[in-house]
Amino acid sequence: MATYLQSQCRPTPRFPLVLAGLYASSTANSVNAYCSSAPSSAPRITQKWKTIGKTPRRLVLGFGASFWAQSLNMSAPFGGSGKFLASARPSSSIDQVLKNVEWPEQFPFKDEDFLRFDESPDSLFYEAPRFVTHIDDSAIRALTKYYSEVLPPSNTPGVSILDMCSSWVSHYPAGYKQERIVGMGMNEDELKRNPVLTEYVVQDLNVNPNLPFEDNSFDVITNVVSVDYLTKPLDVFREMRRILKPGGLAIMSFSNRCFWTKAISIWTSTGDTDHVMIIGAYFHYTGGFEPPQAVDISPNPGRSDPMYIVYSRKLNTA
């Protein structure tokens, strides 16, 4: 098995836990996330917000992100009968995070939320191939099992799949084949090594988010532990919507590991539950997708890397 590379990416302890919507604004400095090369035994802190009374539930980010400041300024807790309370959220509730969310009217992120500690060209960072895995073996098995349940059966006529931000391995089921499986990534040597791909494209989505494919051409798009590196996520998600066939499926998977210097600020300053909301927001504000859903497929909570899925389908009318 290849070396296990990425470090654990967790919210930096310098961000206080603030109740009732009083959140510090995210800045470029917020990418100084605490990361360790081995899983920590300390409990990971995420937030659970409850609404007291009949005010519609709103979920907010709890670690210094500007994301929800705008949302909270419009919400009842500052002038209505509701009140938000924060408490630890067990990982099993990940599946419920995107249920009945009342989204702000406008996209709530700011430009600084997409800054990174290392703003040097990504082409330099990914210049040398890394034939490694970025999540542990248990998480890989969990993801492969999930794919076996949701991807079209192997060798289904006419099926096309795009593995976005791909590398030398896609974690699809063993022997999985389709007429067309395209890998898009940053390193050609890695993509050449990937046995599941029928073709590949080398492209930096942070420089050029336009996907070089025809409209309505893919049945499925996958992205494994890389959505946190996108600095122009709405541009990328609009392109995903364009190239997906009506009813096509987009699967974004992530863990708590990353190259933290290259992950966006709002990701490194927030926790796993918040990451579900961030990806859900990408789908929601892109438009043309069904309401996004989240699934916790973590194989051994607390004993191996967690693994989460946020997915949605392109509307048939989009």
C-alpha positions in Angstrom: 0.0 0.0 0.0 1.2 3.5 -0.8 2.4 5.8 1.9 -0.3 7.6 3.8 0.5 11.3 3.3 -1.9 14.1 4.1 -2.0 15.6 7.6 -5.1 15.9 9.7 -6.7 19.3 9.1 -8.6 20.6 12.1 -9.9 24.0 13.2 -7.1 26.0 14.9 -7.6 26.2 18.6 -7.1 30.0 18.5 -10.6 30.4 17.3 -13.0 30.7 20.2 -16.3 28.9 20.4 -18.8 31.7 20.2 -22.5 31.3 21.0 -25.6 33.1 19.5 -24.0 34.0 16.2 -21.1 36.2 17.4 -18.4 35.1 15.0 -15.1 36.6 14.2 -14.6 37.4 10.5 -12.4 35.0 8.5 -9.2 36.5 7.3 -6.1 35.3 5.4 -4.6 34.4 8.7 -7.3 31.9 9.4 -5.5 29.3 7.3 -3.0 28.7 10.2 -5.0 25.6 11.1 -3.6 23.1 13.5 -2.6 20.0 11.6 -0.9 16.9 12.9 0.6 13.9 11.0 -1.3 11.4 13.1 -4.9 11.2 14.2 -5.5 12.9 17.6 -7.2 11.2 20.5 -8.7 14.6 21.5 -12.4 15.0 20.7 -13.0 17.0 17.6 -15.2 20.0 18.3 -18.1 20.8 15.9 -21.2 22.6 16.6 -24.9 21.9 16.9 -27.3 24.7 16.6 -30.9 24.4 17.9 -33.7 26.8 17.5 -35.8 27.4 20.6 -39.4 28.1 19.6 -40.9 28.0 16.1 -38.2 29.9 14.2 -37.0 27.9 11.2 -33.7 26.0 11.8 -30.6 27.7 10.5 -27.1 26.1 10.6 -24.1 28.3 11.0 -20.3 27.8 11.1 -18.7 28.1 14.5 -15.0 28.8 14.0 -14.3 32.3 12.9 -15.8 32.1 9.4 -17.6 35.0 7.8 -19.9 32.6 6.0 -22.9 32.9 8.2 -22.5 36.5 9.6 -24.8 37.7 6.8 -27.3 34.9 7.4 -27.5 35.5 11.1 -28.0 39.2 10.7 -31.2 38.4 8.8 -32.4 35.7 11.2 -34.8 35.7 14.1 -32.3 35.2 17.0 -31.4 38.9 16.7 -34.9 40.2 16.8 -37.4 37.3 17.0 -38.3 34.8 19.6 -35.7 32.2 18.7 -32.3 31.6 20.2 -29.3 29.5 19.0 -27.5 27.2 21.4 -24.2 25.5 20.6 -23.3 22.0 21.7 -21.1 19.1 20.5 -22.5 17.4 17.4 -21.9 13.6 17.2 -20.7 12.5 13.8 -23.8 10.4 13.3 -25.8 13.6 12.8 -23.8 14.5 9.7 -26.6 12.8 7.7 -29.1 15.4 9.0 -27.0 18.5 8.4 -28.5 19.4 5.1 -32.1 18.5 5.9 -34.5 21.5 5.7 -31.8 24.1 5.6 -33.0 27.7 5.2 -30.3 29.3 3.1 -29.6 33.0 3.0 -30.9 34.7 -0.1 -27.4 35.6 -1.3 -24.2 33.6 -1.5 -22.7 34.3 1.9 -19.0 33.7 1.3 -16.5 36.5 1.0 -13.4 36.7 -1.2 -11.1 36.2 1.8 -12.8 32.9 2.6 -11.1 31.4 -0.5 -7.5 32.6 0.3 -4.9 30.1 1.2 -1.7 30.2 3.3 0.3 29.2 0.2 -0.8 31.3 -2.8 2.1 30.1 -5.0 1.0 28.5 -8.3 -0.6 25.1 -7.8 1.3 23.8 -10.8 4.5 24.1 -8.7 3.0 22.3 -5.7 1.8 19.4 -7.8 4.8 19.3 -10.2 6.3 16.2 -8.6 4.1 13.1 -8.7 2.8 11.7 -5.3 2.1 8.0 -5.6 0.5 8.0 -2.1 -3.0 7.7 -0.6 -4.5 10.6 1.2 -6.8 8.8 3.6 -6.2 5.6 5.5 -7.1 2.1 4.3 -10.3 1.9 6.3 -11.6 5.1 4.8 -10.6 4.0 1.3 -12.6 0.7 1.8 -15.6 2.7 3.0 -15.5 5.0 0.0 -15.0 2.1 -2.5 -18.0 0.3 -0.9 -20.1 3.4 -1.3 -19.1 3.7 -4.9 -20.1 0.1 -5.5 -23.6 1.0 -4.3 -24.1 4.2 -6.2 -22.1 4.1 -9.4 -23.7 2.6 -12.6 -22.9 -1.1 -12.9 -19.6 -1.8 -14.6 -19.7 -1.9 -18.4 -23.1 -0.1 -18.6 -23.5 1.0 -22.3 -23.2 4.7 -22.9 -22.1 5.6 -19.4 -19.5 8.4 -19.0 -17.8 9.3 -15.7 -15.5 12.2 -14.8 -13.2 11.8 -11.8 -12.4 15.4 -11.0 -9.1 16.3 -9.2 -8.0 12.8 -9.9 -4.6 11.2 -9.5 -3.1 7.7 -9.8 -6.1 6.0 -8.0 -9.8 6.8 -8.0 -10.9 4.3 -5.4 -13.6 2.8 -7.6 -14.4 -0.9 -7.1 -11.8 -3.4 -8.3 -12.1 -4.1 -12.0 -14.6 -1.3 -12.5 -15.0 -0.3 -16.2 -17.1 2.0 -18.3 -16.9 3.0 -21.9 -15.6 6.4 -20.8 -13.9 7.4 -17.5 -12.1 10.7 -17.7 -9.6 11.8 -15.1 -8.9 15.4 -14.6 -5.9 16.3 -12.4 -2.8 18.3 -11.9 0.0 15.7 -12.5 0.2 13.8 -15.8 2.4 11.0 -14.3 -0.2 10.3 -11.7 -3.0 10.3 -14.2 -1.1 7.9 -16.6 -0.8 5.4 -13.7 -4.5 5.3 -13.0 -5.8 2.0 -14.4 -9.5 2.9 -14.4 -9.2 5.9 -16.7 -9.8 5.7 -20.4 -8.5 9.3 -20.9 -7.2 12.2 -18.9 -6.9 15.9 -18.9 -4.3 18.0 -17.0 -5.8 21.2 -15.8 -5.6 23.6 -12.9 -9.2 24.4 -12.0 -8.1 27.4 -9.9 -6.6 29.0 -13.0 -9.2 27.8 -15.5 -12.4 26.4 -14.0 -13.9 25.9 -17.5 -14.3 22.1 -18.2 -13.3 21.1 -21.7 -16.3 18.9 -22.3 -19.6 19.0 -24.2 -22.9 19.9 -22.5 -24.8 17.0 -20.9 -22.0 14.5 -21.5 -21.4 12.8 -18.1 -23.6 10.6 -16.0 -21.5 10.9 -12.8 -18.8 13.3 -11.5 -16.7 12.2 -8.5 -14.3 14.3 -6.4 -12.2 12.6 -3.6 -10.8 14.8 -0.8 -10.1 17.7 -3.1 -13.2 20.0 -3.0 -11.4 22.0 -0.2 -8.7 23.2 -2.7 -11.1 24.9 -5.1 -10.7 28.7 -4.9 -13.5 29.3 -7.5 -16.0 26.7 -6.4 -19.1 28.2 -7.9 -17.5 28.5 -11.3 -16.5 24.8 -11.1 -19.9 23.7 -9.9 -21.6 25.6 -12.7 -19.4 23.8 -15.1 -20.3 20.5 -13.4 -23.9 21.3 -13.9 -23.4 22.1 -17.5 -21.6 18.8 -18.4 -23.8 16.5 -16.4 -26.6 14.8 -18.1 -30.1 15.6 -16.7 -30.4 13.5 -13.6 -26.6 13.1 -13.5 -25.0 12.5 -10.1 -22.2 14.6 -8.5 -20.4 13.0 -5.5 -18.1 15.1 -3.4 -16.2 13.1 -0.7 -14.0 14.4 2.0 -12.2 13.5 5.3 -10.4 15.6 7.9 -7.1 15.5 6.1 -5.6 18.0 3.6 -2.6 19.8 2.4 -3.5 22.6 4.8 -1.4 25.3 3.1 -3.3 24.7 -0.1 -6.8 24.4 1.4 -9.0 27.4 1.4 -9.3 29.6 4.5 -12.9 28.8 5.3 -12.1 25.1 5.2 -9.1 25.1 7.5 -10.9 27.3 10.1 -14.0 25.1 10.4 -14.9 21.5 11.3 -16.3 18.5 9.6 -20.0 19.4 10.1 -19.3 22.9 8.7 -17.6 21.3 5.7 -20.8 19.6 4.9 -22.6 22.9 4.9 -19.9 24.5 2.8 -20.2 21.9 0.0 -24.0 22.0 0.3 -23.9 25.7 -0.2 -21.9 25.2 -3.4 -24.7 23.0 -4.8 -27.4 25.3 -3.6 -26.1 28.6 -4.9 -25.0 27.1 -8.2 -28.6 26.3 -8.9 -29.9 23.6 -11.2 -29.3 20.8 -8.6 -31.6 18.9 -6.4 -31.2 19.8 -2.6 -27.9 18.3 -1.6 -27.7 15.4 0.8 -25.0 14.3 3.2 -23.9 10.8 4.2 -21.5 9.8 6.9 -19.7 6.6 5.8 -16.9 6.8 8.4 -15.9 3.2 9.0 -14.5 3.3 12.6 -15.4 6.7 14.2 -12.5 7.8 16.4 -10.2 4.9 15.3 -9.7 5.7 11.6 -10.1 8.6 9.2 -13.7 9.9 9.0 -15.3 9.8 5.5 -18.2 12.0 4.4 -20.2 12.4 1.2 -22.2 15.4 0.0 -24.0 14.6 -3.2 -26.7 16.0 -5.5 -28.2 15.3 -8.9 -28.7 17.8 -11.8 -32.3 18.7 -12.2 -34.0 17.2 -15.3 -35.0 20.7 -16.3 -31.6 22.3 -15.8 
